[in-house]
């Protein structure tokens, strides 16, 4: 717009005498200086329409006074030119739409008033002057519109920038992570306010100090502390180290260091880190706890191994003399002795056999616990093995006046591969327990084939009694070592509490499963499922066929 005014003045000069132009240069210099000063100072004034209107009126008055006698001393032309300058100056100021319209209105009224005060009328205004006024007004409005668009876009961008800065500043100042910026010399240039909560230092107290002063000496070699750092531009490197708090204690931190030395907006290495002291303490406690658990486990394993070795050795040492006692007792019973000594020898033999059974249980338990028990895989007949056990225990049941009943499926005559000794041991223990804990009633043994294929056969054996039963709370515990249904059971019926434990472990070693169903006072039902591989000669034995 200044250039537009200069061009307008230059065109006006062409209409003046040559000798009158030199005296006007000083006046023009004052005019241009006033315009420039206005463009520099006016944008700093508060954007109020009243101020804008006052500036427009004051500019019109000042310019009219300054240009008195200018442009051929023609009052009409002088007023028109002055109003054009006021219009060009006021409208181009970036105040807003309404203040600009007010300035245009004031300029138009002033132009009409000035024209009316001259010797002529509006009709006396030359055509080129009217065209100049129209061009000046249109140019002023267009330039004002462009200034307004620029101002709106600039204000919107500034508002978005301020909002973004406030958002990120809030995240940095209130976030749990701490931001530290270190220059190429290793000097701290920025520290987020959260550092005071972690380390106790005020952020401004850390500025200008070397970052290495706060890092533990043992961690300097592995931490990315400038100037010894070797970070590629823009590459983030994780780090973990200890830093000194204000009270002298050490804080474990971890974070990421990013080299932004070549970024003009940063010109430093950005450290984004957090406090992990509590996590480190928990990890150390967990490591110590795991180490203590491992030590306790090793001690327990060593103790268990020593106990198993001791039990095995003692069982062997005790079993040998017990076999001698039983053998010598049998020899004495075969002789001709009076009834009373025979009864005493019979008691000795029964006690020795019972003690030998306990020793065998302890030996089996120690082998199973040590993982040294091996199972045989020989051909056997399930039906024959079951019949042998029932026949062996029938005298015991008859002595207690307890009925021992066996119901076995005919398909059990098939021959399978397994360990007949261990299977006989499980059956003897389950049926023997049923007889021992039943005062009156029946002990029923049931054996059924669950399913059979060309290669294997699955069997379930159930032993049901009408004895004392087991409470629901104790049913899971009876399979534990040295445990019986209750304390009174041991004193009344005897036993070590190892029988069921050994039976269950033997069944599991053979790939099966064992369980119990019982109610206190209503008897118990023990069962186990086993899957056997069929023997090569899978046909039933001839004697069993004849027996059937």
FENKA-V974337 format. One record per residue. N is the residue number from 1. RES is the residue in three letters. OMEGA is omega as a letter, one per 40 degrees, with the letter a starting at -180 (NA if undefined). D_FIRST is the distance of its C-alpha to the first C-alpha in Angstrom with 1 decimal. Layout:
BEGIN
((N	RES	OMEGA	D_FIRST) (N	RES	OMEGA	D_FIRST))
END
This chain:
BEGIN
((1	UNK	i	0.0) (2	UNK	i	3.8) (3	UNK	i	5.3) (4	UNK	i	4.8) (5	UNK	i	6.3) (6	UNK	i	8.6) (7	UNK	i	9.7) (8	UNK	i	10.5) (9	UNK	a	12.4) (10	UNK	i	14.2) (11	UNK	i	15.4) (12	UNK	a	16.6) (13	UNK	a	18.5) (14	UNK	a	20.5) (15	UNK	a	22.2) (16	UNK	i	23.4) (17	UNK	a	26.6) (18	UNK	a	26.7) (19	UNK	a	28.4) (20	UNK	a	25.8) (21	UNK	a	22.8) (22	UNK	a	24.2) (23	UNK	a	24.4) (24	UNK	a	20.8) (25	UNK	a	19.4) (26	UNK	i	20.5) (27	UNK	i	18.7) (28	UNK	i	15.4) (29	UNK	i	16.0) (30	UNK	i	16.6) (31	UNK	a	13.5) (32	UNK	i	11.2) (33	UNK	i	13.6) (34	UNK	i	13.4) (35	UNK	a	9.6) (36	UNK	i	10.3) (37	UNK	i	13.5) (38	UNK	i	12.1) (39	UNK	i	10.0) (40	UNK	a	13.3) (41	UNK	a	15.8) (42	UNK	i	14.7) (43	UNK	a	15.0) (44	UNK	a	18.5) (45	UNK	i	19.6) (46	UNK	a	21.7) (47	UNK	i	20.2) (48	UNK	a	22.0) (49	UNK	a	21.0) (50	UNK	i	22.8) (51	UNK	i	20.7) (52	UNK	a	17.4) (53	UNK	i	18.9) (54	UNK	i	20.1) (55	UNK	i	16.8) (56	UNK	i	15.3) (57	UNK	a	18.4) (58	UNK	i	18.5) (59	UNK	i	15.0) (60	UNK	a	16.0) (61	UNK	a	19.3) (62	UNK	a	18.2) (63	UNK	i	15.8) (64	UNK	i	18.5) (65	UNK	a	21.1) (66	UNK	a	19.3) (67	UNK	i	18.7) (68	UNK	a	22.3) (69	UNK	a	23.9) (70	UNK	i	20.8) (71	UNK	i	20.4) (72	UNK	i	24.2) (73	UNK	i	25.1) (74	UNK	a	24.5) (75	UNK	a	24.0) (76	UNK	i	23.0) (77	UNK	i	20.2) (78	UNK	a	19.2) (79	UNK	a	19.1) (80	UNK	a	17.2) (81	UNK	i	14.4) (82	UNK	i	14.5) (83	UNK	i	14.4) (84	UNK	i	11.4) (85	UNK	i	9.5) (86	UNK	i	11.3) (87	UNK	a	10.6) (88	UNK	a	6.8) (89	UNK	a	7.5) (90	UNK	a	10.6) (91	UNK	a	10.1) (92	UNK	i	7.6) (93	UNK	a	10.2) (94	UNK	i	12.8) (95	UNK	a	15.8) (96	UNK	a	17.4) (97	UNK	a	18.0) (98	UNK	i	20.1) (99	UNK	i	18.1) (100	UNK	i	15.0) (101	UNK	i	17.5) (102	UNK	i	18.9) (103	UNK	i	15.7) (104	UNK	i	15.4) (105	UNK	i	19.1) (106	UNK	i	18.9) (107	UNK	i	16.3) (108	UNK	i	18.5) (109	UNK	i	21.6) (110	UNK	i	20.3) (111	UNK	i	19.5) (112	UNK	i	23.0) (113	UNK	i	24.6) (114	UNK	i	23.1) (115	UNK	a	24.2) (116	UNK	a	27.6) (117	UNK	i	28.1) (118	UNK	a	27.7) (119	UNK	a	30.7) (120	UNK	i	29.9) (121	UNK	i	29.1) (122	UNK	i	26.3) (123	UNK	a	28.2) (124	UNK	i	27.7) (125	UNK	a	23.9) (126	UNK	a	23.5) (127	UNK	a	22.5) (128	UNK	i	19.6) (129	UNK	i	18.1) (130	UNK	i	18.7) (131	UNK	i	17.1) (132	UNK	i	14.0) (133	UNK	a	14.0) (134	UNK	i	14.8) (135	UNK	i	12.2) (136	UNK	a	9.4) (137	UNK	i	11.4) (138	UNK	i	12.0) (139	UNK	i	8.6) (140	UNK	i	7.8) (141	UNK	a	11.3) (142	UNK	i	11.1) (143	UNK	i	8.2) (144	UNK	i	10.3) (145	UNK	i	13.3) (146	UNK	i	12.5) (147	UNK	a	11.8) (148	UNK	i	15.0) (149	UNK	i	16.9) (150	UNK	a	16.1) (151	UNK	a	17.0) (152	UNK	i	20.2) (153	UNK	i	21.3) (154	UNK	i	20.8) (155	UNK	i	22.7) (156	UNK	i	25.4) (157	UNK	i	25.8) (158	UNK	i	26.1) (159	UNK	i	28.6) (160	UNK	i	30.6) (161	UNK	i	30.6) (162	UNK	i	31.8) (163	UNK	i	34.4) (164	UNK	i	35.7) (165	UNK	i	35.9) (166	UNK	a	37.8) (167	UNK	a	40.1) (168	UNK	i	41.0) (169	UNK	i	41.3) (170	UNK	i	43.7) (171	UNK	a	45.7) (172	UNK	a	46.1) (173	UNK	a	47.0) (174	UNK	a	49.4) (175	UNK	i	50.8) (176	UNK	i	54.3) (177	UNK	a	53.3) (178	UNK	i	52.0) (179	UNK	i	49.1) (180	UNK	i	49.4) (181	UNK	a	47.1) (182	UNK	a	48.8) (183	UNK	a	47.2) (184	UNK	i	48.8) (185	UNK	a	50.9) (186	UNK	a	52.4) (187	UNK	a	50.7) (188	UNK	i	49.6) (189	UNK	i	45.8) (190	UNK	i	45.6) (191	UNK	a	48.3) (192	UNK	a	47.9) (193	UNK	a	49.3) (194	UNK	a	52.2) (195	UNK	a	53.9) (196	UNK	i	55.1) (197	UNK	a	57.1) (198	UNK	a	58.8) (199	UNK	a	59.3) (200	UNK	i	59.0) (201	UNK	i	56.3) (202	UNK	a	53.0) (203	UNK	a	50.1) (204	UNK	i	48.8) (205	UNK	a	52.3) (206	UNK	a	52.3) (207	UNK	i	49.0) (208	UNK	i	49.5) (209	UNK	a	53.2) (210	UNK	a	54.8) (211	UNK	a	55.4) (212	UNK	i	58.8) (213	UNK	a	60.1) (214	UNK	a	60.3) (215	UNK	i	61.9) (216	UNK	a	65.7) (217	UNK	a	67.2) (218	UNK	a	69.1) (219	UNK	a	65.9) (220	UNK	a	63.8) (221	UNK	a	65.1) (222	UNK	a	64.1) (223	UNK	a	60.8) (224	UNK	a	57.4) (225	UNK	i	56.7) (226	UNK	e	54.4) (227	UNK	a	54.7) (228	UNK	a	57.9) (229	UNK	i	56.3) (230	UNK	a	56.3) (231	UNK	i	53.8) (232	UNK	a	52.0) (233	UNK	i	48.3) (234	UNK	a	47.5) (235	UNK	i	51.2) (236	UNK	a	52.6) (237	UNK	i	56.0) (238	UNK	i	58.2) (239	UNK	i	60.0) (240	UNK	a	62.5) (241	UNK	i	63.5) (242	UNK	i	64.4) (243	UNK	a	62.2) (244	UNK	i	63.3) (245	UNK	a	62.6) (246	UNK	i	62.1) (247	UNK	i	65.8) (248	UNK	i	67.0) (249	UNK	a	67.9) (250	UNK	a	66.8) (251	UNK	i	64.6) (252	UNK	i	64.8) (253	UNK	i	61.4) (254	UNK	a	60.3) (255	UNK	a	56.9) (256	UNK	i	54.6) (257	UNK	a	52.9) (258	UNK	a	49.8) (259	UNK	i	48.5) (260	UNK	a	44.7) (261	UNK	a	44.5) (262	UNK	i	42.1) (263	UNK	a	39.7) (264	UNK	a	36.8) (265	UNK	a	36.4) (266	UNK	a	40.1) (267	UNK	i	41.7) (268	UNK	i	45.1) (269	UNK	a	48.2) (270	UNK	i	48.0) (271	UNK	i	51.3) (272	UNK	a	51.8) (273	UNK	a	55.2) (274	UNK	a	57.5) (275	UNK	i	60.8) (276	UNK	a	63.9) (277	UNK	a	66.6) (278	UNK	i	68.3) (279	UNK	i	68.4) (280	UNK	i	69.9) (281	UNK	i	72.5) (282	UNK	i	73.4) (283	UNK	i	73.7) (284	UNK	i	76.0) (285	UNK	i	78.1) (286	UNK	i	78.3) (287	UNK	i	79.3) (288	UNK	i	82.0) (289	UNK	i	83.2) (290	UNK	i	83.5) (291	UNK	i	85.3) (292	UNK	i	87.7) (293	UNK	i	88.3) (294	UNK	i	89.0) (295	UNK	i	91.4) (296	UNK	i	93.1) (297	UNK	i	93.3) (298	UNK	i	94.9) (299	UNK	i	97.4) (300	UNK	i	98.2) (301	UNK	i	98.7) (302	UNK	i	100.9) (303	UNK	i	102.8) (304	UNK	i	103.2) (305	UNK	i	104.4) (306	UNK	i	106.9) (307	UNK	i	108.1) (308	UNK	i	108.5) (309	UNK	i	110.5) (310	UNK	a	112.6) (311	UNK	i	113.3) (312	UNK	a	114.2) (313	UNK	a	116.5) (314	UNK	i	118.2) (315	UNK	i	118.6) (316	UNK	a	120.4) (317	UNK	a	122.5) (318	UNK	a	123.5) (319	UNK	a	124.0) (320	UNK	i	126.7) (321	UNK	i	129.1) (322	UNK	i	128.4) (323	UNK	i	129.5) (324	UNK	a	132.6) (325	UNK	a	133.3) (326	UNK	a	132.9) (327	UNK	i	135.1) (328	UNK	i	137.9) (329	UNK	i	137.8) (330	UNK	i	138.2) (331	UNK	i	141.2) (332	UNK	i	142.7) (333	UNK	i	142.3) (334	UNK	a	144.1) (335	UNK	a	147.1) (336	UNK	a	149.9) (337	UNK	a	148.7) (338	UNK	a	149.5) (339	UNK	a	147.2) (340	UNK	i	145.6) (341	UNK	i	144.5) (342	UNK	i	143.3) (343	UNK	i	141.1) (344	UNK	i	139.7) (345	UNK	i	139.0) (346	UNK	i	137.3) (347	UNK	i	135.0) (348	UNK	a	134.3) (349	UNK	i	133.5) (350	UNK	i	131.1) (351	UNK	i	129.3) (352	UNK	i	129.0) (353	UNK	i	127.6) (354	UNK	i	125.1) (355	UNK	i	124.1) (356	UNK	i	123.8) (357	UNK	i	121.5) (358	UNK	i	119.3) (359	UNK	i	119.3) (360	UNK	i	118.4) (361	UNK	i	115.4) (362	UNK	i	114.2) (363	UNK	i	114.5) (364	UNK	a	112.7) (365	UNK	i	109.9) (366	UNK	i	109.5) (367	UNK	i	109.3) (368	UNK	a	106.7) (369	UNK	i	104.6) (370	UNK	a	104.8) (371	UNK	a	103.9) (372	UNK	i	107.2) (373	UNK	i	108.9) (374	UNK	a	109.4) (375	UNK	i	110.5) (376	UNK	i	113.1) (377	UNK	a	112.6) (378	UNK	i	116.0) (379	UNK	i	117.4) (380	UNK	i	118.5) (381	UNK	a	119.6) (382	UNK	a	117.6) (383	UNK	a	120.5) (384	UNK	i	123.1) (385	UNK	i	121.0) (386	UNK	a	120.5) (387	UNK	a	124.2) (388	UNK	i	125.3) (389	UNK	i	123.1) (390	UNK	i	124.4) (391	UNK	i	128.0) (392	UNK	a	127.5) (393	UNK	i	126.2) (394	UNK	i	128.5) (395	UNK	i	131.2) (396	UNK	i	128.8) (397	UNK	i	127.7) (398	UNK	a	131.3) (399	UNK	i	132.2) (400	UNK	a	129.7) (401	UNK	i	130.7) (402	UNK	a	127.2) (403	UNK	i	127.0) (404	UNK	a	125.1) (405	UNK	i	124.0) (406	UNK	i	122.2) (407	UNK	a	120.6) (408	UNK	i	119.2) (409	UNK	a	117.9) (410	UNK	a	120.0) (411	UNK	i	117.1) (412	UNK	i	117.1) (413	UNK	a	120.0) (414	UNK	i	117.4) (415	UNK	a	117.4) (416	UNK	i	114.2) (417	UNK	i	112.9) (418	UNK	i	112.6) (419	UNK	a	114.1) (420	UNK	a	117.2) (421	UNK	a	117.9) (422	UNK	i	114.5) (423	UNK	i	114.6) (424	UNK	i	118.1) (425	UNK	i	116.9) (426	UNK	a	114.1) (427	UNK	a	116.6) (428	UNK	a	119.2) (429	UNK	a	116.8) (430	UNK	a	115.4) (431	UNK	i	118.8) (432	UNK	i	120.5) (433	UNK	a	117.9) (434	UNK	i	118.4) (435	UNK	a	122.2) (436	UNK	a	121.9) (437	UNK	i	119.6) (438	UNK	i	121.5) (439	UNK	a	124.6) (440	UNK	a	125.6) (441	UNK	a	124.3) (442	UNK	i	123.1) (443	UNK	a	121.0) (444	UNK	i	119.7) (445	UNK	a	118.3) (446	UNK	i	116.3) (447	UNK	a	115.0) (448	UNK	i	113.0) (449	UNK	i	111.1) (450	UNK	i	107.5) (451	UNK	a	106.6) (452	UNK	i	108.1) (453	UNK	a	106.9) (454	UNK	a	108.6) (455	UNK	a	107.6) (456	UNK	a	107.5) (457	UNK	i	108.7) (458	UNK	a	107.1) (459	UNK	i	109.6) (460	UNK	i	109.4) (461	UNK	a	112.2) (462	UNK	i	112.5) (463	UNK	a	114.9) (464	UNK	i	115.4) (465	UNK	i	117.6) (466	UNK	a	118.6) (467	UNK	a	118.4) (468	UNK	i	116.6) (469	UNK	a	113.1) (470	UNK	i	109.8) (471	UNK	a	107.2) (472	UNK	a	103.7) (473	UNK	a	102.3) (474	UNK	a	104.6) (475	UNK	i	104.5) (476	UNK	a	101.7) (477	UNK	a	103.3) (478	UNK	i	106.7) (479	UNK	i	105.3) (480	UNK	a	104.3) (481	UNK	i	106.6) (482	UNK	a	109.5) (483	UNK	i	108.6) (484	UNK	a	110.8) (485	UNK	i	110.4) (486	UNK	a	111.2) (487	UNK	a	113.1) (488	UNK	a	116.3) (489	UNK	a	116.4) (490	UNK	a	117.0) (491	UNK	a	119.9) (492	UNK	a	121.4) (493	UNK	i	121.0) (494	UNK	i	120.2) (495	UNK	a	117.9) (496	UNK	a	115.2) (497	UNK	i	112.1) (498	UNK	a	111.5) (499	UNK	a	113.0) (500	UNK	i	110.1) (501	UNK	i	107.6) (502	UNK	i	109.4) (503	UNK	a	109.9) (504	UNK	i	106.2) (505	UNK	i	105.2) (506	UNK	i	107.9) (507	UNK	i	106.6) (508	UNK	i	103.0) (509	UNK	i	104.2) (510	UNK	i	105.9) (511	UNK	a	102.6) (512	UNK	a	103.5) (513	UNK	a	102.6) (514	UNK	i	104.8) (515	UNK	a	104.4) (516	UNK	i	106.3) (517	UNK	a	106.7) (518	UNK	i	108.7) (519	UNK	a	109.2) (520	UNK	i	111.2) (521	UNK	a	114.8) (522	UNK	i	114.4) (523	UNK	a	114.8) (524	UNK	i	112.4) (525	UNK	i	111.3) (526	UNK	a	110.3) (527	UNK	i	109.0) (528	UNK	i	107.6) (529	UNK	i	106.1) (530	UNK	i	106.8) (531	UNK	a	106.1) (532	UNK	i	108.7) (533	UNK	i	108.7) (534	UNK	i	111.7) (535	UNK	i	114.4) (536	UNK	i	115.4) (537	UNK	a	118.6) (538	UNK	a	116.9) (539	UNK	i	120.0) (540	UNK	i	121.9) (541	UNK	a	124.8) (542	UNK	a	128.2) (543	UNK	i	129.7) (544	UNK	i	126.8) (545	UNK	i	127.4) (546	UNK	i	131.0) (547	UNK	i	130.3) (548	UNK	NA	127.9))
END
